[in-house]
Amino acid sequence: MTGNIWEWDAGRIAGAIRNGAISSREATESCLARLDEVNPYINAVADALADEALESADAADLSLRKGDVAGPLHGVPVTVKINVDYAGRATTNGVVAFRDAIAREDSATVANLRKAGAVMIGRTNVPAFSTRYFTDNDLHGRTLNPWNPDRTPGGSSGGAASAVAAGIGPIAHGNDRAGSVRYPAYACGVYGLRPSVGRVPEFNPSTSEERGLSSQITQVQGPLARTVHDVRLGLEALAARDPRDPWWVPAPAEGRSPGWPATVAMFAEADGFEADPAVTSAVRRAAALLENAGYRVEEIAPPRFAEAADMFWSLLMTEERAATTSEKASSTRGIEQYGDEAVKRARLATKACATEYDFDGYIRALARRTTILREWQVFMERYPLILMPVSWQLPYPVDHDQKGQDAVREMLAAHTPMLAISVLGLPGLSVPMGLAGDVPTGVQIVGGRFQEELCLKAGEAIEAQSPMALPVDPKSRTP
């Protein structure tokens, strides 16, 4: 009667649980069965939580029978990334040396999902130290893209994107510093939101020393899902206040209205960057769909795009000179000591592509970031949304970052649309635009600070006219 609940979106599952059409246990059992069916083909979930998930589902059902108030994800099965603390489980971050690093308390992410009533069914795979655009590590193995196993599922939230695309839970948690939500969503043909810095609290209790300033003003936690509506639900759950994050801002969910019709800046091509024709085509098709929905679209580049993007890795690599010596630090020191060979090779190549500042240069770069952000904010008074690529290239073949410094330099240049947004701390929504052959493609919708709702509404306008065929069956596409 209910069909395959694992195919449903989170909103439908949550509504059906609230009105008694299904139980949380039924939904959880369905998603766990899907996990058992397809995870052997894609290795998206590194730590299945079947017993605990069923206990949580039963508790959710009992809570409703008692008349308790239901949260936005009450009884809904979700996945969380294995690089955030989950009490009683190892925060491995894909590193062999951390396989027994048992978390004693929940991260802000997991705590908020619990408060929202979510049932966590598994913890998704990452590259070692969560620092590659390819999800593979010596501890948990390689995650495959469910559309095409020869292409990366993205990283570092590659397990999250692969899982949600294949029907292992309707919502997946991810985090994004250099594109780690947006790129996997792009590579796996799902929706993924990088919120504004300060929108979603983040704190990992096992962290022994604070991250550097550049990471604090670039890294965020965000949801991936098969529908924009579910991305919104995931954001609502993740964004609840947590006093452990001093960057969290109680900004209104709806943001500031720019008036209607909103004007969109289309940024489909840029001097000095080589774009795959399929990428440019996806941006122009998305622009046409937005125009169909009533948006005004103008082709114009945001200010100082290349300068902002170039600043990202240079700031991070400069800070690493003073990085913590903690064994868990995702810095070059930690990677050199505990990383697998693939992440060591990728980090050395990335480091060689960055310009390390001296102290004066570092201070000037941080000040320059403020200047560039100010110019973007003025630009976005006229163009409250920017439509642009996620990457100038289609998702890369597996292990492209293992082909040497030149390959990594070319890849980082391709990823500048993500890096520029990260360094400015702005929200970006990855929206799928169908397939280019057998490879997903998509676009990025960028808004001003705390303007996630503007991004989501534009994403829904595209989704309504060009829905992605999801979930995908990886059994027919993977060896």
N, C-alpha and C positions, 0 to 999 in steps of 0.2 A: 504493500500500500504506500509506503513512504519512499520506495525506490532506493537508490544509492545515496545515502545522506552525505557521503564524502564528496559528492559532486556539487552539493549546495553551497551557496555563499554564506558567510557568517551571519549576515542580517537575517536571512531566512531561517537558519538554524536557531539563532537566538529567539526570534519571534515564535517559532514552533515550540521551543522549550517553555517559553513563558505562558503560552496558551494551552499547554498540555498535549499538543498534537504528537510530540515525541518527548523522550526523556534525554537528559544529558548522557546517560549511560549508552543509549542507543546511538547517539551521535558519535560518542567517543569510540564505541566498539566498531562502528563503520569506518572511522578514520584510521584506527589502529589496524583494521583488516587491510585497508588500502596501503598502509605503511608496510605491512608484512608482504603484500603482493608486489609492490613496485620498488621498494628500497633496495633489494638485492641487485636491481638493474642500474640504479643511479647513485647509490651510497650517499644520499642527501642527509640522512639522519645518522649521526654518530653515536647517539646515546638515547635509545628508546626508553620510554617511561611508562610502559603498559600498566603495571600493577598500581603504581602511584596515580596514574591518570584515571583509572577506573574508580579508585577510592575517592578522588576529587569529584568525579562525575556523580557518584552516589551522594556525596555531601552536597553537591549543587542541587540535586533533585530533592533531597530532604529539606534543604533550606527553603525551596519554593513551597513545599507542602506545609511548612511552618508559617508561611506568609512573610518571610523576610524580603526586604527590598532587593531587587535583582540589579546587578551592575550591567554595563553595556555589552559585556561578553559573557554573561552568566551561562555557564555550562558549555561554552563553545570550545572545541578543540583547537589549539594553536601550537606552534613550535617556537622555541627560543634558541638563540645562537649559543654555541658552547664556549664563547669567550666572556660571558657575563656570569657572575656568581649565582649559583642555584644551591641553596642550603642542602647539604648532605651529598652533593655530587661534585665531581672533580671539574674545576675550571681549567680544562686542558689547553685551550687555545691552540689545539693542534700540535702540541709539543710533547714528545715522548717523555721528557724529564718531568712534565707536570701531570702525568697520568694519575698520580695519587694526591694531587693538590685539592683536597676536599674543602669546599667552601663551608664556613660556619654560619653564615647568614646570607640572605638574599640580597642581590643587587637592587638598585632602585627600579630597574626594568622588571625583574621578576616580581618584586613586591607590588608594583602597580598592576601587572597582569593578574596577580592573585586577587587584588582588591576589586578589579573589574569583573571577577568571577570566571576568568578563563581557565580552561583545563589544559595543562601543558602535557602533550603526548610525546614529545621528543626534543632533543637538542641537536641542532644542525651543525654540519661540518664547516670548517674554515681552513684556509692555508695556515701553515705554521706561523704563529705570532700575528695572524690576521693581517698580513702585510703584502700579499700578492693579489693580482687580478685573476688568479687561477687557483681553484680550490683543490689542494692536494697536500698531503703531509705524511710523514713516516708513521704516525701513530694511528690515524683513522683511514688512511688511503685516499684515493681520488674520487671526487664527486663528478658525475657526468651530467652534461646538459641533456635534458630529456627530449629536446628537439633534434639534436645532432651531437653524438658523442665525440666527434672530432673537433668541436668548438668548445671554448671555455664556457662554463656556467656562470662565469664572473667570479669576483672575489672582492672583499673577503666573505660576503654573505652568499656565497655560491650554493651552499647547502640549503639555505633558507629559500632562495629563488627556485632552485630545482625541486624542492619539496612542494612548495605551493603550486608550481606549474603542473606537477604530476598528481595533485589531489591529496597530498599528505597534510591535511589541515587547510582551512580556508585563509588563514592569516599566519604569516611568519614574521618573527621579529628579526631585525637586522641592525647594524650600526654603520655609520658612514663618516669617514674622515676624508678620504681621497676618491670617493665615489662608490663605497662598498655596499650601499643599498641600490643606488641608481644603476650601476653597471651590471650587477647580477640580474636585476629586474629587466634591463634591456636585453641581456644575453639570453634570458629564459622566456621572454615574451609575456611578462606580467607587469603589474603596476608596483612602483616602489617610491616612497616619499622620504626625502631628506628634509626634516623640519628645520626651521630657523634654530640657530644656537640659542638656548634658553627656553625653548618651547617644551621640550621633554627632559625631565630630570635624569641625570646619569651619575651613578656612583657604584664602584665595585669595592666592597669592603676588604677584599683580599689585597688590594693595591697598597703597597707599603710606602709609597712616596707619590706625591702629586705629579701629574703629567706636566710637561712643559706648557708654556703659555700658548704656543701655536696650536698644540693639540686641544687645549681647552677652548679655543675660539673657533675650532673647525670641526671637531668630532661631535656627532649627534646619534641618537637612537631613533629608529623609524620603522614603520610597518611595510611589508610587501603583501600583495593580495592579488586575486584574479579579477577583482572589480574595484572601481574607484570608491564605491560605497563602503566596501570593507576596509579600504585604506583609511577612510575617515573614521570608521569604528575603531580600528587599531590605534589611530592617533589619539582619539578620545581616551582610550584606556591608558596608553603610555604617558600621556601628558599630565596626569594627576600630580599634585604637589608632593615633593619629597624634600624635607628640610636638609637632607645631606648634600644637596647640590646648591651651592651659592649662586650659580649662574641662572637658575630657574626663574622665569618671569611669569606672573599671573596674567598673561595677555588674554584678551577675549578670543574665543575660538573663531568667531566670524571675521575678525580683523576689521580693517577700515574699508568702506565701500568707495570705489573710485568713480562711481556713476556708470551709467549705461548709455550707449554701448561702450564697453571697454576697448581700448586700443592696444593691440599686440604688436610688439617689435619682432619681426621675423628675422632671424640671424641664421641663414642657411649656408653661407659661404664666407670665408675670411681670407684675406691676403696672407700668404705665408704658410697656410695650412692646406694639405691635400685632403680633399673629402671624397669618399667613395660615392659614386653617382647614386647608389641606392639610399645612402644617408641623406643626401641633398633632396632626393625625390620624396623621402618620407617627411621631411620638414615642410616641403611645399604642399604635399597632400594634406598634412595636418592643418596648414594655414588655410587651405580651401575649405576644410571642414569647419574650422572656426568661423570663417566668413559666412558659411551656410547657416551657422547658429546665431548670427547677428553681431559677431565681433568685427571690429575694424582691424585690418592687418596692414602694416607698413614694413617694407624691407629696410632695415637699418641695423647697424652694429652697435652694441653697447660700448661705452667708453673704456679705453685702456684694457681691453680684454686680454691681450697677450701678456701685458705687464702683470696683471693680476694672477694669471695662471703660472707664469714663470716664478712668481714669488713663493708659491706653495712649498715645493720641495726644498727650496733654498732656506726658508725659515725653519722647516723641520730638521733638515740635516745640520744646520748651524746649532740648533738647540741640543742636538745629540752629543756635541762635544762636552756638554755639562750634564748629560743625562744620568739618571740614576744607575747605580751598579746593581740594583735589585735583579735577582735572577729572572723575575717575571717581566722585566721591562721589554717592551717591543721596540727596543733601540738596537743600533748596530752592535753594541756590546753584548746585549742579551742574545741577539741572533747569532753572533759569532761563537758564543759559548754553548748555546743549547739548540740552535736551529738545525734543520735538516739541510742537505746540500743544495736543494733547489732554492730555498729561501735565502741562504747565504749568497748564492750566485746572483739572485735577483736584487738583493739589497746592495751588493757591491756595484752592480751596474747602475742602479738608481742613484746611488751616492755619487758616482762619477759624472752623472748627468746634471747634478745640482751645483750651484755656485754657493760655496760657503762664505758667509759674511764674517768680517771681523766685528768686534763689539760695536764700534761706531756704525758700521754698515747695518748691523742687526737692528739697532735702535732706529735708524733712519727708515729701514724697511717697514717696521711696525707702524711708524708714523705715516709712511707713504700709503700703507694699507688704508688708513683712515681717510686720506685724501681721495683714494680711488672709490671707497665705499660711499663717500659723500657725493661724488660725481654720479655713481650708479643710482643713488637715491633721488637725485635731482632728475636724472634721465627717466626714472620710473614714475615720476609725477605725471609725465606725459604718456609713458608706456608702462602701465602697471603690471603687464605680463611680458615676458620674453619667451619666444618659441625658438628653440635651438636644438642642436644634436645633443645626445648623451656623449657620443664619441664621434669623431670624424670618420671612423672606420667601422665596418661591421664587426661583430664579436670575433676575437682572434682565434686562430687554431690553438689547440692545447699546447701549453708550455712555450708559447712564443717568447716569453721573457727569459728562456734558457738559451737563446740563440746569440747571446753576446750583447755588448754595450750598444752597438748601432741599432739592433732590433729594439732594445729597451728605450733608447732615445726616440725612435720613431713612434713607439707605442705611447710614450708619455706625451708627445706632441699631439697624437690623436685624441688623448684624453683631456686636453686642455678645457673643453666645455664643462667637465666636472670639476676640475681643479680651480678654475676661476670662481665658481660658485662656492666651493668649499672655503677658500681663503677669505671670502667676504661674509661667510656665515649666513647665507641666504637659503631659503627653501627651494627645492627643486623636485618636481614630480616626473618620474620616468613613465612614459605612456607607450604601450606597444602599438605598432603600426602594421602588423601582419608579417609575412615572411618575404625575404629576398632569396628565392630558391628554397633551400631547407634551413635557412638561418633567420632567426628573428631580427627585426629591426624596430626602431622606435624613435621617439623624440623626448625632449626635456622641456617642461614648462616651468619657468622660474618666476617667482614673485618677490615682492619686497619683504622686509623683515616682518614676521608674524602674519604673512598673507597666504598661509597655506590654503585657506578656504577658496581664495581666488584661483589658485592652481588646481584645486580639486574640481571646482565647477567647470573650468576650461577642459580638464581631463574628461569629465563626464560628457561634455558636448562632443568631444571626439569619439569617446566610447560608444555613444548612442548611435553614431553613424558608421562606425568601423569596429565592431566588437571582435575580440580575439577568441578563437576557438579553443577554449580551455575547459577542463583540464586536458593535458596531452597524455597519450599512452606511451610511456617510454619503452614498453616491452617490444613494440614494433619498430623501434628506432635505435635501440642499443644492442650491442652484441651479447 
